[in-house]
Amino acid sequence: MKIDILTLFPSMFDGFLSNSIIKRAIDNKLVEINIVNFRDYSKDPHHKVDDTPYGGGAGMVLMVQPIYDAVIDLKTKDSKVILLTPDGIPYNQKKAYELKKNKHLIIICGHYEGFDDRIRSVVDLEISMGDFVLTGGEIPAMALTDSVVRLIDGVIEEESHINDSFNPNTNLLDYPTYTKPREFQGMTVPEVLLNGNHKEIDEYRLNESIKKTRERRPDLLDK
């Protein structure tokens, strides 16, 4: 998979790309991630990418030309162009699995007060990471990229993401997990996890997932 992230702040991704699972996926050539400064596509003599909004109002608005030209330059027949915006569809694990099937993602990070609405003419999908507003799309772009890359074959063990919270097959929260020590300040590991009976362990984990989901996210059970 190839992922192009369009941003005005490429250095924000330095740590994200050089650590942990993302770095290993890149090193193992399971994914190619490019950070593209769309200021480079500006036709303004001073590489300007924003201006005041028509009709008045607070803040600055991202201009259509630099982002439009960047997308057109990067886009192929295999591309899906994603705009990160508060008024996009809510993001979830099911959507991560869907995006994992694409060969090429182009992710647009907004910034400032907003963006010229004509940018939507080159966008295939608009995504919101939640009902809140950030200063820019860089953090959501990292979250989306991480959630998709970890699903790519070979990046992590398949069992790890099959048992994740919000897996589309179960829509349950993950069960509680434990490791050594067996006892800590009077808190002990459930005996069922120590008996070696995998059938009982699986049943226990499923019941705990249902219990946790009912207590914390009953809306998921409705789905």
N, C-alpha and C positions, 0 to 999 in steps of 0.2 A: 504493500500500500504506500501511496505517496500523499503527503499532507502539506499543503502550502498555507501558511498563516499570514494574512495581510495585516500589518500593524504599523503604527508610527513610533513604536518603542521596542525595537528588536532586542535591546539589552535585557529587557524584563524576562526573556526566555532563556538566558544563559544558564542559570542554575537548573531550570526545568529540564533542559536537554542534556545536561552533563552529569546527571545523577540517577542512581537506582534503575528501575525496570525500563524506563524510557531510554536511557543511555545504552543498556544492554540490547534492547530491541534494535536500536540504530546500529550499534556495533556489529550485530549479527545479521544486518541487512534484511531484517524483517519489515522495517518501515523506513521511509525516507521523509524527513521533516525539514522543510525549508521555511525560514523566516524572511518575509518579503516586506521591505519598507516601501509602502505605496507612495511616499513622498518622492521617490525616485521617478515616478511616472508623471509628476506634475509638469504641466507645460508653462507654468508661471515662471518668469525669470528668477524669482526668489524661492522657487519650489513651494509656493504657498498651497495648502491643501484645505483651508477652511475660510469661511467668510461669514458676515453677518446675515441673519435670516431675512428674506423678503417678508414684508408685513410687520417687521419689528419683533421685539422679544429679547429675552436674555440669552447670553452665551453666543457661541460660534457653532456653525454648522459645517460638517464635512462636505466638500464639493464633490460633485458626481464624476467629473472628468478623470482625476487620478485613479480612483477605485475602479471605475468602469474600464479604463484602459488596462489596468493591472490584471483584472479578471479575464478580459479578452485575450491578453497576451499569454496567460497561464493555462487557460481552459482548453481541454481536449474533449473528444467524444465520450470519454470515460469519467468526466469530472462531475461532481456535485458541489454546487456553490452554496455555502451556508452563511447566513447573516446572523450575528449574535445581537439580539435586540430584546428589550423587555416585553414587547408586544408579540413575540414569536410564540410558537407552541411550547408548552412545558416539556422540558427534557426529562427522560427517564431511561431505565436500563433497557427497556424494549427498543427504544430508539437507538441506543448504543449498538445493540446487536444488528439492527438494520443498517446503520452506517458502516459497520465493519465489513459489509459485503461489497462496498464500493472500492474501486481501484484508486480513485483520486478524490481527495476532499480539498476544497478551497474554503478557508474559514476567514471571514472578514470581521476584524475587531473595530467596533465603533469607538468614538471618543468625543470629548467636548459635549455640547448640548444635544447633538444628534447628527443626522446625516440627511443629505438631499434625498428626497423620496424616490427620485429617478434611479438611484442605485439599485432599487428593487427589480429593475428590468433585467438584470443579469444574475439574479438570485433564484436558486431552486428551492431553498428551504430556509425558513426563519425560526430560530430557536431561542427560547428564554430559559435561563438556568434557575429561575425562581421569581417570586413576587417581591423583588427588591431591585434597587438601582445601584450600579457601581460607576466609578469614574471612567471606565473603559472596558473593552471586551477582552483584554489580555488574560485576566484571571479565568473568566469563563472559557476562553479558548484552550487554556491549559487543562481545565477540568474535562472539557469535552474530548480533547486529544488523549488524555490519560485513560478515560473511560473506554475509548474505542481501541486504543493500541493494546491494552491488556487482554483484549478478546481475540487478538490475532493469533492464529495457530503458531505455537512454539514460543510465544512470549512468556506465558506462565502455564502451569499445569492446568489442563482443561477442568479438572475436578474443582480447582480453586474458584473459578468463576461460575461453574454450574451450581455451586452451593451458595453463591452470593445472595445477599438481600436483593429483593426486587427482581429475581430471575423470572423472566416471562412465563416459564413453565409452572411456577408455583405462586409467584407474587407474594411471597412471605419474607419476613425479616429473617436474618441469619440466626442460627441457634447459638447459645453461649459456648465458648471454648475455654479450655484450661491447659496449663502446662505445669512443670515442676516449680515450686515444691508441692507435694501432695496436700500439705496442711500449712496454712499461713495465718498467724494470729487468730486461731480458732476457726478459720474458714477452711472447709475441706472440699476436695473435688468429689462430685457425685459418684457414688459407688458403681453405678451402672457403666461408667466410662472406664472402669478398672477391671471388669470381669472378663474381657476378651470376647464377649458374645456380640458379634457384629449386628445380628438381627435386632437384639435388644437395644444396642447403641443407636441404630438407625431409627427405631421407633421412638426412643427417648428424644433424639434430636428433632424429629418431625414434630412431636408433641410440644417441645419447647419453642420451636419456631412458631407454631400456631398460637401458643400461649402469649409469647412476646408480641406477636402481630395483633392479637386481640386487645392486649393491654395498651399498646403504644400507637398502632396504626390500624384501627378497626376498619378504616375506609378501604384498605387493601383487601380485606376479606370480602367486602361487598363486590369487588371486581372479579 
